[in-house]
Amino acid sequence: MSEEGTINSSTMRMLGVPSGGSSWMGKMFPDRYAKFYMIVPAIVYILLIGIFPLLYSFVLSFFNW
């Protein structure tokens, strides 16, 4: 009685969706990627706080020259 286009429990298992009370975050973001998810925002913040204002002031100094 399964129609085409419906998602049954075997499809959910194949996609890695846990059944029951286990957290889906553990499957989506395993620990081996935790370093990557911490480094990338740090690089973005360093660029926003340090390098972009430095470049902006460097460009403005040419307009005031």
C-alpha positions as CSV (number, residue, x, y, z in Angstrom):
1,M,0.0,0.0,0.0
2,S,3.0,2.3,-0.4
3,E,2.4,5.0,-3.0
4,E,5.1,6.6,-5.1
5,G,6.5,9.7,-3.6
6,T,5.8,8.8,0.1
7,I,8.7,8.3,2.5
8,N,8.5,5.2,4.6
9,S,10.7,4.0,7.4
10,S,13.2,2.2,5.2
11,T,13.7,5.3,3.2
12,M,14.3,7.3,6.4
13,R,16.8,4.7,7.5
14,M,18.6,4.9,4.1
15,L,18.8,8.7,4.5
16,G,20.3,8.3,8.0
17,V,17.4,9.8,9.9
18,P,17.4,8.2,13.3
19,S,14.3,6.5,14.6
20,G,13.4,7.2,18.2
21,G,14.9,9.6,20.7
22,S,18.5,9.9,19.3
23,S,19.5,13.3,18.2
24,W,19.7,14.1,14.5
25,M,22.4,16.7,15.2
26,G,24.9,13.9,15.9
27,K,24.3,12.5,12.4
28,M,24.3,15.9,10.6
29,F,27.4,17.3,12.4
30,P,29.7,14.5,13.6
31,D,32.7,15.3,15.8
32,R,35.2,15.0,13.0
33,Y,33.9,18.2,11.4
34,A,33.8,20.1,14.7
35,K,37.2,21.6,14.1
36,F,36.1,22.9,10.6
37,Y,32.9,24.4,12.0
38,M,35.0,26.3,14.6
39,I,37.8,27.4,12.3
40,V,35.8,28.9,9.5
41,P,33.8,31.5,11.6
42,A,37.1,32.4,13.4
43,I,38.7,33.2,10.0
44,V,35.6,35.2,9.0
45,Y,35.7,37.2,12.2
46,I,39.4,37.9,11.9
47,L,38.8,39.2,8.4
48,L,35.9,41.4,9.5
49,I,37.6,42.8,12.6
50,G,41.2,43.1,11.4
51,I,41.9,43.0,7.7
52,F,38.8,44.7,6.1
53,P,39.2,47.9,8.2
54,L,42.9,47.9,7.5
55,L,42.2,47.8,3.7
56,Y,39.4,50.3,4.1
57,S,41.7,52.8,5.8
58,F,44.4,52.1,3.2
59,V,42.0,53.0,0.4
60,L,40.8,56.1,2.2
61,S,44.4,57.3,2.7
62,F,44.8,57.5,-1.1
63,F,41.7,59.7,-1.4
64,N,43.1,62.1,1.2
65,W,46.5,62.3,-0.5
